[in-house]
Amino acid sequence: MATGTATQPKLTIKNLDVGDELRIYKETECEGADIARSISVSDKLQLQFGTPLELGHHHFSVAVKKSGQNNFVCTSVYPEYSVVPVTSQFVNVKDFGARGDGVTDDTAAINAALASAKTQAKHLYIPAGTYICNQATNVNNSDRLLTASIGGWNNAVIFGDGASSKLVTSLNTKSTLMYLYAYSKVTNFKIYNVSFVSNHAPAQTEYQYGLFLQGTGVQNMVGADVSDNQFIGFGGALQGQGLNGLNIAHNEFLAPRGHDESKFGTTPAVFVWLFDNANGLCNDVKVHHNFADGFSGDKNLANTVSKRAMDGFFLGNVYGLEVYRNKTQNFIEEHYIFLPPSTAPDTAATIYAHDNYLDASIIPGSQLDNGQPKKDNYGFRSDASHVRIENNDIINFTLGILVRTFDNLQLQAKDIVITKNRFSSGDDSGAYTVRSAIYVIGNTNFALDNVEISQNHIELKSAAPTKSYDALTIAYVKNTVVKENEILQLYSGVSAFSVIARNYMNVSSVEDFANTVQGSNLIPYKKNANDQINFH
């Protein structure tokens, strides 16, 4: 990775042949419009970008078409480059007395640097070091450590030197390590290359925040970007309200103590939580290329108080959301929860979750709060409308995708598409109780309306099921299409428990066609006498 102040850097690509054609893309999948291109005349080529880069950490991919070939191939080697401000444009926290020695409490010094950067309309630099922050100011019954009003601090960045720039708290209270609020408009505010760390003992309070962005109820924070940071040891790593255009990308979320990062209670222990209430809602959010591990420690639950991993990665009521190319693992509840909007329930804003990788494995020994074994969890859960869940990989699932409004008789969810996902189940023994790859259920007042379940590939791996279960459970829906799904039972032999490929209950206006069902003791479908299904 290169770092510099140049907004039009040059990337050098090696091991080329004469005549190779190169294209550089701004992201890691060689997608969209390329930002630089050339043809090699030697074994290496230096490319300068055609358009300037913004301040921040950038990821690129390189597509190469070998001489004489017809197609470009995206390389697995991804260049990175950080564009940092020139010295005259930023405030250094060490100039205000911050030591970063892992011993001195630097709370006051960093707060002074934050205030000065805002006043001078400069950026804030946190150089490599371990900055202890334990001097809390109590506001609204919550301890806040690093806090600043950022209204009007436009086009500003808070940046560090990556994982070596550590903001650390060891407080074991309901606290926020960095709280940034805007009572007036702020645009294009960015935080990158900073490590937020909590190393408290097992939590005595329900949650501890790493970073909280508050744009207030009039959506004062516009174009915020939180990228290429670390969040380690928080029951709630990143929260937000009142945000318009939020980008959360290329961050690492780790929980060394699993659910011990947050005391078990009514508050979910999730890394990212975006709110929808009188204090603000969130519009136009992108969550992508992040890695989240709900128990990143030694994986031995016997060493924890809670005996469980974190609950999940993402929870939110969001008006316009795209979630893509994230990798999540070791969560005990839902990896993702898409809640129905409350401030504007009739919104037509869409939720699109695609190209994510979810390892739904359950760590052996996981427990409920009553001490009983915890043997199932969810990949995606959605109670909202206008949702598309597409092209995701969900492995070791017990329940892969859950769309459920059954508990709320007032919800009128509609327009749900679940397509082209790949499922591989847990083995339904030991730590697992497999339920369904896809479970879609409306409520008795309002059936889920306009649902499509199509082209999903489902592999069921149980050698000896411990109960009967369904690959697809579809209940209380109308105007629904179930087509071209492939359901494979990968064990052989006769079991006392059967698997139903498609289990319908209380449905109407359903089209079911071109579904493939293969395997031993696998029942193609089941329905009630009054269900209205057109099989063809």
C-alpha positions as semicolon CSV with decimal commas, in nm:
position;residue;x (nm);y (nm);z (nm)
1;M;0,000;0,000;0,000
2;A;0,128;0,343;-0,094
3;T;0,049;0,661;0,096
4;G;0,095;1,014;-0,027
5;T;-0,048;1,357;-0,081
6;A;-0,078;1,323;-0,458
7;T;-0,438;1,300;-0,577
8;Q;-0,327;1,153;-0,910
9;P;-0,084;0,880;-0,803
10;K;0,087;0,632;-1,030
11;L;0,053;0,256;-0,986
12;T;0,322;0,025;-1,117
13;I;0,209;-0,315;-1,248
14;K;0,479;-0,579;-1,299
15;N;0,524;-0,922;-1,462
16;L;0,369;-0,821;-1,793
17;D;0,431;-0,926;-2,151
18;V;0,464;-0,682;-2,436
19;G;0,121;-0,618;-2,582
20;D;-0,074;-0,691;-2,262
21;E;-0,365;-0,454;-2,222
22;L;-0,440;-0,320;-1,872
23;R;-0,735;-0,147;-1,714
24;I;-0,753;-0,011;-1,358
25;Y;-1,082;-0,002;-1,168
26;K;-1,174;0,185;-0,850
27;E;-1,280;-0,110;-0,634
28;T;-1,179;-0,472;-0,611
29;E;-1,395;-0,653;-0,868
30;C;-1,298;-0,491;-1,201
31;E;-1,651;-0,355;-1,232
32;G;-1,791;-0,027;-1,357
33;A;-1,594;0,226;-1,561
34;D;-1,215;0,194;-1,562
35;I;-1,014;0,493;-1,443
36;A;-0,692;0,424;-1,634
37;R;-0,582;0,202;-1,923
38;S;-0,278;0,131;-2,136
39;I;-0,091;-0,135;-2,335
40;S;0,237;-0,269;-2,199
41;V;0,557;-0,218;-2,394
42;S;0,781;-0,396;-2,137
43;D;0,756;-0,623;-1,832
44;K;0,609;-0,346;-1,618
45;L;0,385;-0,049;-1,669
46;Q;0,329;0,267;-1,465
47;L;-0,021;0,408;-1,491
48;Q;-0,135;0,750;-1,373
49;F;-0,503;0,795;-1,304
50;G;-0,696;1,012;-1,541
51;T;-0,907;1,175;-1,272
52;P;-0,796;1,300;-0,927
53;L;-0,869;1,091;-0,616
54;E;-1,038;1,227;-0,307
55;L;-0,871;1,219;0,033
56;G;-0,906;0,872;0,178
57;H;-0,798;0,513;0,139
58;H;-0,861;0,368;-0,205
59;H;-0,882;0,011;-0,333
60;F;-0,823;-0,083;-0,694
61;S;-0,832;-0,386;-0,917
62;V;-0,639;-0,459;-1,234
63;A;-0,782;-0,635;-1,538
64;V;-0,531;-0,776;-1,784
65;K;-0,595;-0,902;-2,137
66;K;-0,297;-1,103;-2,247
67;S;-0,166;-1,043;-2,595
68;G;-0,361;-1,259;-2,839
69;Q;-0,646;-1,326;-2,594
70;N;-1,003;-1,199;-2,624
71;N;-1,104;-1,150;-2,259
72;F;-0,981;-0,949;-1,964
73;V;-0,899;-1,135;-1,640
74;C;-0,935;-0,956;-1,306
75;T;-0,623;-1,008;-1,097
76;S;-0,637;-1,124;-0,735
77;V;-0,367;-0,870;-0,643
78;Y;-0,540;-0,547;-0,550
79;P;-0,333;-0,227;-0,525
80;E;-0,423;0,017;-0,249
81;Y;-0,339;0,383;-0,203
82;S;-0,410;0,638;0,070
83;V;-0,442;1,003;-0,026
84;V;-0,359;1,213;0,280
85;P;-0,370;1,591;0,325
86;V;-0,054;1,798;0,304
87;T;0,087;1,901;0,642
88;S;-0,051;2,255;0,629
89;Q;-0,405;2,119;0,593
90;F;-0,429;1,908;0,908
91;V;-0,402;1,928;1,285
92;N;-0,187;1,664;1,455
93;V;-0,319;1,541;1,791
94;K;0,041;1,522;1,919
95;D;0,074;1,899;1,875
96;F;-0,190;1,930;2,149
97;G;-0,011;1,706;2,397
98;A;-0,138;1,362;2,302
99;R;0,136;1,109;2,374
100;G;0,008;0,787;2,218
101;D;0,233;0,588;2,452
102;G;-0,034;0,347;2,580
103;V;0,003;0,487;2,934
104;T;-0,090;0,856;2,933
105;D;-0,459;0,943;2,916
106;D;-0,491;1,145;2,595
107;T;-0,864;1,223;2,611
108;A;-0,829;1,595;2,681
109;A;-0,552;1,645;2,426
110;I;-0,744;1,478;2,145
111;N;-1,061;1,671;2,229
112;A;-0,859;1,993;2,212
113;A;-0,722;1,888;1,874
114;L;-1,074;1,806;1,750
115;A;-1,200;2,150;1,852
116;S;-0,903;2,324;1,692
117;A;-0,937;2,134;1,364
118;K;-1,305;2,228;1,346
119;T;-1,231;2,596;1,422
120;Q;-0,952;2,614;1,163
121;A;-1,147;2,411;0,904
122;K;-0,858;2,164;0,886
123;H;-0,837;1,786;0,895
124;L;-0,741;1,583;1,204
125;Y;-0,444;1,344;1,200
126;I;-0,397;1,066;1,454
127;P;-0,044;0,932;1,393
128;A;0,063;0,580;1,489
129;G;0,038;0,522;1,862
130;T;-0,187;0,388;2,137
131;Y;-0,401;0,671;2,274
132;I;-0,570;0,591;2,604
133;C;-0,909;0,764;2,634
134;N;-1,081;0,712;2,969
135;Q;-1,184;1,063;3,081
136;A;-1,558;1,059;3,032
137;T;-1,805;1,346;3,025
138;N;-2,159;1,239;3,110
139;V;-2,421;1,368;2,868
140;N;-2,779;1,237;2,866
141;N;-2,683;0,952;3,100
142;S;-2,409;0,831;2,870
143;D;-2,036;0,872;2,913
144;R;-1,869;1,033;2,612
145;L;-1,495;1,037;2,569
146;L;-1,394;1,197;2,239
147;T;-1,672;1,429;2,128
148;A;-1,714;1,723;1,895
149;S;-1,976;1,933;1,722
150;I;-1,894;1,897;1,352
151;G;-2,171;2,107;1,197
152;G;-2,013;2,319;0,923
153;W;-1,687;2,119;0,927
154;N;-1,728;2,037;0,560
155;N;-1,504;1,818;0,344
156;A;-1,303;1,725;0,652
157;V;-1,130;1,397;0,735
158;I;-1,019;1,231;1,053
159;F;-0,742;0,993;0,953
160;G;-0,465;0,781;1,097
161;D;-0,196;0,538;0,994
162;G;-0,420;0,232;0,989
163;A;-0,423;-0,036;1,259
164;S;-0,127;0,128;1,433
165;S;-0,334;0,442;1,513
166;K;-0,527;0,313;1,814
167;L;-0,790;0,500;2,014
168;V;-0,835;0,283;2,324
169;T;-1,076;0,282;2,616
170;S;-1,091;0,040;2,906
171;L;-1,401;0,190;3,069
172;N;-1,660;-0,067;3,166
173;T;-1,957;0,168;3,149
174;K;-2,226;0,267;2,900
175;S;-1,996;0,492;2,703
176;T;-1,905;0,614;2,354
177;L;-1,542;0,632;2,250
178;M;-1,604;0,892;1,975
179;Y;-1,933;1,088;1,951
180;L;-1,966;1,331;1,660
181;Y;-2,280;1,539;1,626
182;A;-2,410;1,801;1,387
183;Y;-2,676;2,051;1,492
184;S;-2,611;2,228;1,160
185;K;-2,529;2,085;0,818
186;V;-2,200;1,905;0,756
187;T;-2,115;1,754;0,419
188;N;-1,857;1,502;0,299
189;F;-1,717;1,409;0,639
190;K;-1,478;1,114;0,636
191;I;-1,308;0,887;0,892
192;Y;-1,047;0,642;0,769
193;N;-0,740;0,442;0,877
194;V;-0,818;0,457;1,252
195;S;-0,843;0,169;1,501
196;F;-1,116;0,201;1,767
197;V;-1,049;-0,037;2,057
198;S;-1,225;-0,129;2,381
199;N;-1,035;-0,364;2,611
200;H;-1,271;-0,362;2,908
201;A;-1,340;-0,666;3,122
202;P;-1,666;-0,858;3,055
203;A;-1,927;-0,585;3,009
204;Q;-2,129;-0,473;3,308
205;T;-2,358;-0,258;3,095
206;E;-2,568;-0,347;2,793
207;Y;-2,345;-0,187;2,534
208;Q;-2,047;0,031;2,464
209;Y;-2,021;0,231;2,142
210;G;-1,709;0,278;1,936
211;L;-1,824;0,555;1,700
212;F;-2,159;0,734;1,702
213;L;-2,255;0,974;1,422
214;Q;-2,550;1,198;1,509
215;G;-2,694;1,416;1,236
216;T;-3,011;1,492;1,439
217;G;-3,371;1,463;1,323
218;V;-3,326;1,697;1,025
219;Q;-3,059;1,477;0,865
220;N;-2,773;1,722;0,911
221;M;-2,493;1,480;0,825
222;V;-2,468;1,448;0,447
223;G;-2,222;1,223;0,268
224;A;-2,046;1,067;0,569
225;D;-1,785;0,802;0,495
226;V;-1,646;0,550;0,747
227;S;-1,390;0,336;0,566
228;D;-1,080;0,125;0,629
229;N;-1,106;0,139;1,007
230;Q;-1,089;-0,127;1,279
231;F;-1,350;-0,168;1,553
232;I;-1,238;-0,409;1,825
233;G;-1,417;-0,507;2,145
234;F;-1,743;-0,308;2,128
235;G;-2,095;-0,431;2,196
236;G;-2,202;-0,166;1,943
237;A;-1,916;-0,058;1,719
238;L;-2,081;0,194;1,483
239;Q;-2,417;0,366;1,526
240;G;-2,587;0,649;1,343
241;Q;-2,893;0,876;1,323
242;G;-2,983;1,163;1,096
243;L;-2,757;1,061;0,810
244;N;-2,802;1,126;0,438
245;G;-2,570;0,924;0,218
246;L;-2,360;0,709;0,452
247;N;-2,081;0,485;0,321
248;I;-1,946;0,206;0,547
249;A;-1,673;0,020;0,359
250;H;-1,361;-0,193;0,402
251;N;-1,379;-0,190;0,782
252;E;-1,289;-0,475;1,016
253;F;-1,522;-0,552;1,308
254;L;-1,387;-0,788;1,575
255;A;-1,517;-0,916;1,908
256;P;-1,235;-1,091;2,098
257;R;-1,471;-1,179;2,387
258;G;-1,782;-1,257;2,184
259;H;-2,102;-1,153;2,361
260;D;-1,899;-1,053;2,668
261;E;-1,848;-0,725;2,479
262;S;-2,207;-0,651;2,582
263;K;-2,399;-0,766;2,886
264;F;-2,686;-0,991;2,785
265;G;-3,007;-0,787;2,788
266;T;-3,270;-0,630;2,568
267;T;-3,021;-0,433;2,360
268;P;-2,883;-0,636;2,066
269;A;-2,506;-0,676;2,056
270;V;-2,455;-0,580;1,691
271;F;-2,163;-0,406;1,527
272;V;-2,359;-0,163;1,306
273;W;-2,692;-0,017;1,421
274;L;-2,869;0,259;1,226
275;F;-3,172;0,417;1,391
276;D;-3,508;0,549;1,276
277;N;-3,684;0,769;1,530
278;A;-3,751;1,133;1,625
279;N;-3,376;1,190;1,671
280;G;-3,308;1,111;1,307
281;L;-3,323;0,844;1,040
282;C;-3,080;0,720;0,777
283;N;-3,113;0,761;0,400
284;D;-2,911;0,618;0,112
285;V;-2,672;0,387;0,297
286;K;-2,409;0,157;0,148
287;V;-2,244;-0,116;0,358
288;H;-1,982;-0,305;0,161
289;H;-1,650;-0,490;0,162
290;N;-1,647;-0,518;0,543
291;F;-1,531;-0,815;0,751
292;A;-1,715;-0,893;1,075
293;D;-1,639;-1,170;1,326
294;G;-1,878;-1,216;1,618
295;F;-1,619;-1,407;1,820
296;S;-1,270;-1,329;1,697
297;G;-1,092;-1,462;2,007
298;D;-0,978;-1,814;2,084
299;K;-1,325;-1,955;1,993
300;N;-1,339;-2,127;2,335
301;L;-1,673;-2,023;2,485
302;A;-1,572;-2,178;2,816
303;N;-1,348;-1,873;2,863
304;T;-1,644;-1,634;2,843
305;V;-1,919;-1,537;3,087
306;S;-2,198;-1,527;2,827
307;K;-2,109;-1,854;2,648
308;R;-2,211;-1,702;2,316
309;A;-2,089;-1,494;2,026
310;M;-2,211;-1,145;1,934
311;D;-2,572;-1,127;1,812
312;G;-2,514;-0,990;1,462
313;F;-2,341;-0,754;1,221
314;F;-2,608;-0,514;1,093
315;L;-2,940;-0,389;1,233
316;G;-3,134;-0,100;1,091
317;N;-3,441;0,082;0,963
318;V;-3,292;0,243;0,655
319;Y;-3,449;0,437;0,369
320;G;-3,248;0,316;0,072
321;L;-2,988;0,052;0,159
322;E;-2,735;-0,151;-0,037
323;V;-2,540;-0,423;0,144
324;Y;-2,281;-0,605;-0,065
325;R;-1,953;-0,794;-0,069
326;N;-1,928;-0,824;0,309
327;K;-1,797;-1,133;0,487
328;T;-1,952;-1,225;0,822
329;Q;-1,897;-1,515;1,061
330;N;-1,954;-1,640;1,416
331;F;-2,284;-1,471;1,507
332;I;-2,543;-1,628;1,732
333;E;-2,858;-1,452;1,606
334;E;-2,911;-1,269;1,274
335;H;-2,612;-1,163;1,066
336;Y;-2,834;-0,893;0,910
337;I;-3,169;-0,752;1,024
338;F;-3,368;-0,521;0,796
339;L;-3,641;-0,362;1,007
340;P;-3,956;-0,201;0,868
341;P;-3,938;0,181;0,857
342;S;-4,126;0,355;1,136
343;T;-4,094;0,727;1,057
344;A;-4,223;0,689;0,699
345;P;-4,382;0,342;0,673
346;D;-4,508;0,400;0,317
347;T;-4,161;0,458;0,174
348;A;-4,077;0,307;-0,162
349;A;-3,703;0,305;-0,083
350;T;-3,539;-0,027;-0,159
351;I;-3,311;-0,266;0,030
352;Y;-3,067;-0,460;-0,186
353;A;-2,840;-0,725;-0,032
354;H;-2,614;-0,900;-0,280
355;D;-2,283;-1,081;-0,318
356;N;-2,227;-1,126;0,055
357;Y;-2,060;-1,429;0,216
358;L;-2,215;-1,552;0,541
359;D;-2,066;-1,836;0,743
360;A;-2,351;-1,919;0,980
361;S;-2,151;-2,175;1,180
362;I;-2,245;-2,201;1,547
363;I;-1,956;-2,241;1,789
364;P;-1,995;-2,562;1,994
365;G;-2,113;-2,491;2,346
366;S;-2,319;-2,184;2,252
367;Q;-2,593;-2,112;2,504
368;L;-2,913;-1,916;2,549
369;D;-2,932;-1,681;2,846
370;N;-3,105;-1,960;3,044
371;G;-2,812;-2,195;2,989
372;Q;-2,982;-2,415;2,730
373;P;-2,795;-2,500;2,407
374;K;-2,825;-2,249;2,123
375;K;-2,840;-2,446;1,798
376;D;-2,991;-2,216;1,535
377;N;-2,948;-1,867;1,396
378;Y;-3,037;-1,664;1,086
379;G;-2,838;-1,531;0,794
380;F;-3,072;-1,254;0,676
381;R;-3,389;-1,147;0,852
382;S;-3,616;-0,892;0,686
383;D;-3,952;-0,752;0,797
384;A;-3,945;-0,466;0,545
385;S;-4,090;-0,407;0,197
386;H;-3,910;-0,360;-0,135
387;V;-3,631;-0,604;-0,048
388;R;-3,408;-0,792;-0,290
389;I;-3,168;-1,057;-0,157
390;E;-2,955;-1,185;-0,442
391;N;-2,643;-1,385;-0,521
392;N;-2,529;-1,439;-0,161
393;D;-2,342;-1,743;-0,025
394;I;-2,479;-1,873;0,305
395;I;-2,291;-2,175;0,438
396;N;-2,355;-2,391;0,746
397;F;-2,698;-2,234;0,781
398;T;-2,971;-2,342;1,019
399;L;-3,213;-2,082;0,883
400;G;-3,066;-1,899;0,586
401;I;-3,313;-1,621;0,496
402;L;-3,612;-1,530;0,712
403;V;-3,886;-1,291;0,596
404;R;-4,132;-1,270;0,881
405;T;-4,416;-1,033;0,965
406;F;-4,616;-1,293;1,155
407;D;-4,543;-1,130;1,491
408;N;-4,677;-0,790;1,382
409;L;-5,034;-0,798;1,254
410;Q;-5,010;-0,436;1,131
411;L;-4,723;-0,491;0,889
412;Q;-4,816;-0,494;0,520
413;A;-4,489;-0,601;0,363
414;K;-4,464;-0,647;-0,012
415;D;-4,224;-0,673;-0,305
416;I;-3,978;-0,936;-0,183
417;V;-3,728;-1,103;-0,420
418;I;-3,499;-1,385;-0,306
419;T;-3,298;-1,503;-0,604
420;K;-2,974;-1,671;-0,715
421;N;-2,850;-1,737;-0,363
422;R;-2,640;-2,040;-0,275
423;F;-2,711;-2,229;0,047
424;S;-2,519;-2,508;0,217
425;S;-2,671;-2,629;0,542
426;G;-2,523;-2,729;0,872
427;D;-2,522;-3,103;0,936
428;D;-2,819;-3,097;1,176
429;S;-2,626;-3,260;1,458
430;G;-2,429;-3,146;1,757
431;A;-2,428;-2,768;1,734
432;Y;-2,699;-2,744;1,465
433;T;-3,074;-2,773;1,428
434;V;-3,150;-2,704;1,062
435;R;-3,487;-2,536;0,997
436;S;-3,512;-2,388;0,644
437;A;-3,294;-2,237;0,378
438;I;-3,569;-1,982;0,308
439;Y;-3,858;-1,916;0,546
440;V;-4,116;-1,662;0,426
441;I;-4,422;-1,598;0,642
442;G;-4,670;-1,309;0,642
443;N;-4,938;-1,256;0,904
444;T;-5,305;-1,341;0,940
445;N;-5,416;-0,983;0,864
446;F;-5,185;-0,905;0,572
447;A;-5,028;-1,175;0,359
448;L;-4,689;-1,096;0,214
449;D;-4,765;-0,956;-0,130
450;N;-4,567;-0,999;-0,452
451;V;-4,295;-1,244;-0,353
452;E;-4,045;-1,411;-0,585
453;I;-3,825;-1,704;-0,480
454;S;-3,620;-1,810;-0,781
455;Q;-3,300;-1,972;-0,902
456;N;-3,166;-2,049;-0,555
457;H;-2,933;-2,347;-0,508
458;I;-2,985;-2,530;-0,178
459;E;-2,767;-2,813;-0,051
460;L;-2,885;-3,006;0,256
461;K;-2,596;-3,189;0,421
462;S;-2,760;-3,377;0,705
463;A;-2,658;-3,741;0,731
464;A;-2,911;-3,808;1,008
465;P;-3,166;-3,530;1,065
466;T;-3,276;-3,480;1,426
467;K;-3,620;-3,359;1,315
468;S;-3,828;-3,299;1,004
469;Y;-3,766;-2,968;0,830
470;D;-3,830;-2,779;0,506
471;A;-3,594;-2,643;0,244
472;L;-3,849;-2,370;0,160
473;T;-4,123;-2,268;0,403
474;I;-4,382;-2,036;0,244
475;A;-4,680;-1,924;0,449
476;Y;-4,935;-1,642;0,440
477;V;-4,829;-1,508;0,101
478;K;-5,013;-1,403;-0,215
479;N;-4,914;-1,318;-0,571
480;T;-4,602;-1,527;-0,538
481;V;-4,371;-1,704;-0,783
482;V;-4,153;-2,000;-0,681
483;K;-3,948;-2,109;-0,979
484;E;-3,625;-2,265;-1,098
485;N;-3,490;-2,346;-0,753
486;E;-3,258;-2,643;-0,711
487;I;-3,290;-2,838;-0,386
488;L;-3,045;-3,122;-0,322
489;Q;-3,044;-3,365;-0,029
490;L;-2,680;-3,476;-0,014
491;Y;-2,710;-3,772;0,221
492;S;-2,830;-4,118;0,121
493;G;-3,030;-4,376;0,309
494;V;-3,366;-4,373;0,483
495;S;-3,420;-4,149;0,784
496;A;-3,696;-4,143;1,039
497;F;-3,729;-3,773;0,961
498;S;-3,823;-3,635;0,623
499;V;-3,737;-3,315;0,445
500;I;-4,002;-3,119;0,253
501;A;-3,862;-2,929;-0,043
502;R;-4,147;-2,672;-0,057
503;N;-4,390;-2,650;0,235
504;Y;-4,689;-2,423;0,162
505;M;-4,934;-2,302;0,427
506;N;-5,219;-2,054;0,379
507;V;-5,113;-1,920;0,040
508;S;-5,301;-1,784;-0,261
509;S;-5,215;-1,695;-0,620
510;V;-4,888;-1,890;-0,623
511;E;-4,710;-1,999;-0,940
512;D;-4,477;-2,297;-0,880
513;F;-4,276;-2,429;-1,175
514;A;-3,940;-2,562;-1,296
515;N;-3,810;-2,643;-0,948
516;T;-3,560;-2,930;-0,921
517;V;-3,568;-3,166;-0,623
518;Q;-3,314;-3,445;-0,578
519;G;-3,222;-3,671;-0,289
520;S;-3,322;-3,951;-0,057
521;N;-3,643;-3,921;0,147
522;L;-3,704;-3,573;0,008
523;I;-4,071;-3,481;-0,035
524;P;-4,111;-3,247;-0,336
525;Y;-4,387;-3,032;-0,184
526;K;-4,664;-3,017;0,074
527;K;-4,971;-2,792;0,081
528;N;-5,302;-2,741;0,255
529;A;-5,628;-2,829;0,080
530;N;-5,730;-2,465;0,043
531;D;-5,396;-2,336;-0,082
532;Q;-5,419;-2,180;-0,428
533;I;-5,111;-2,299;-0,617
534;N;-5,065;-2,344;-0,989
535;F;-4,804;-2,616;-1,044
536;H;-4,675;-2,626;-1,398
